Structures are given as structure tokens and as C-alpha cells.
């Protein structure tokens, strides 16, 4: 609800603690994924959360808001650069 209601210009992306990772179906886990734990009952894997999963956060925000991924990625990147006073590369 919060992601949907908050204007994109006010969002920054982040990942959370390592144990609070993204869940994926076991059959979609790749060699690049770092699996924190598997649940055979639900056929899911919880990935170790790290900065690389930030793309998944952007994809979910785009889905929730009905926006293209690139719009979320670019706008949230701009927001982070402004918030943290980072240079534009």
C-alpha cells in the first residue's frame, strides 16, 4: 500500500538484512543466486539479501505502480544521488 501510494519522486530503493531475502520458486533459482534457505514444502528458496537484489526491489515497485522498470530504476537512482549527495556518473 505504501509503495503504491508514495510518489516515485519520493522513493529510494534498498535491500534489507541478509536473512530477510527475496523468495523465488526453487525451479527459477540460478547459479548466481545465493540461497539462504530452501523450503521444500512450499517449493521456494529464500535468497540471501545483498545489494545485488536491489533490481528485484525495483521490479516489484514497477509492478505495483504499473510503471516501466526503467522509469523506476532511473528515478530512484536520481533520488538516491540527491539524498546522499552523490555525483552523477
Backbone torsions as a table, in degrees:
resi	resn	phi	psi	omega
1	UNK	NA	-40.7	-178.5
2	UNK	-67.4	-44.5	179.9
3	UNK	-61.8	-39.5	-179.2
4	UNK	-68.5	-39.2	-174.8
5	UNK	-81.9	-24.6	-175.8
6	UNK	-81.8	128.8	177.2
7	UNK	-59.4	142.2	-178.1
8	UNK	-56.2	-34.0	-179.3
9	UNK	-67.2	-9.1	179.5
10	UNK	-110.1	9.5	-177.5
11	UNK	-107.6	139.7	166.8
12	UNK	-120.2	148.9	179.5
13	UNK	-94.1	147.5	175.7
14	UNK	-153.5	162.8	169.8
15	UNK	-112.0	163.9	-174.1
16	UNK	-110.0	-163.4	-177.0
17	UNK	-58.3	153.0	-176.4
18	UNK	-56.0	-32.6	-176.9
19	UNK	-84.3	-5.0	-178.3
20	UNK	-107.6	55.1	-172.6
21	UNK	-85.6	178.2	179.8
22	UNK	-79.6	140.4	177.0
23	UNK	-97.4	137.7	177.6
24	UNK	-133.5	150.9	171.4
25	UNK	-60.3	141.3	-177.6
26	UNK	-54.9	-36.8	-177.3
27	UNK	-70.7	-14.4	179.2
28	UNK	-100.5	2.7	177.3
29	UNK	-70.1	132.7	-179.9
30	UNK	-107.7	173.1	178.5
31	UNK	-65.2	-25.1	179.9
32	UNK	-77.6	-21.6	-179.7
33	UNK	-72.2	138.8	173.7
34	UNK	-103.1	109.4	-175.4
35	UNK	-84.1	124.9	177.5
36	UNK	-83.7	-43.4	176.1
37	UNK	-158.3	154.4	177.0
38	UNK	-114.2	145.4	175.3
39	UNK	-125.1	102.0	-177.9
40	UNK	-69.1	-27.1	179.2
41	UNK	-65.6	-40.4	-179.6
42	UNK	-100.0	-0.9	-179.9
43	UNK	57.9	40.3	179.8
44	UNK	-126.7	157.5	173.4
45	UNK	-121.5	138.6	172.7
46	UNK	-98.4	120.0	-179.4
47	UNK	-81.3	146.9	174.1
48	UNK	-65.5	130.4	-177.8
49	UNK	-84.6	127.4	175.8
50	UNK	-149.9	176.4	-177.3
51	UNK	-55.9	-24.6	-179.6
52	UNK	-66.3	-21.7	-179.3
53	UNK	-82.1	1.8	-179.1
54	UNK	-61.2	-30.0	177.8
55	UNK	-62.1	-38.6	178.1
56	UNK	-63.3	-35.8	177.3
57	UNK	-63.9	-45.9	179.0
58	UNK	-62.6	-40.2	179.0
59	UNK	-62.7	-41.0	-179.9
60	UNK	-68.4	-41.7	177.4
61	UNK	-60.9	-43.6	178.4
62	UNK	-59.8	-43.4	178.6
63	UNK	-62.1	-47.5	-178.5
64	UNK	-61.5	-42.7	-175.8
65	UNK	-87.9	-6.5	-179.0
66	UNK	67.4	37.1	-178.3
67	UNK	-117.7	157.9	173.6
68	UNK	-65.4	144.8	178.7
69	UNK	-52.4	-46.8	-175.8
70	UNK	-58.7	-36.1	178.9
71	UNK	-64.6	-43.1	178.5
72	UNK	-66.4	-47.6	-177.1
73	UNK	-59.1	-49.4	-177.3
74	UNK	-68.7	-44.2	-178.2
75	UNK	-67.0	-43.3	179.6
76	UNK	-68.2	-33.3	174.2
77	UNK	-63.6	-43.7	176.9
78	UNK	-62.0	-41.9	178.6
79	UNK	-61.8	-42.9	-179.9
80	UNK	-65.6	-42.6	178.9
81	UNK	-60.5	-40.9	179.5
82	UNK	-67.4	-47.8	-177.6
83	UNK	-60.4	-43.6	-176.6
84	UNK	-95.3	5.7	-179.0
85	UNK	54.1	46.8	-179.6
86	UNK	-90.4	148.2	178.3
87	UNK	-73.1	152.9	174.1
88	UNK	-82.2	126.3	-179.0
89	UNK	-99.3	NA	NA
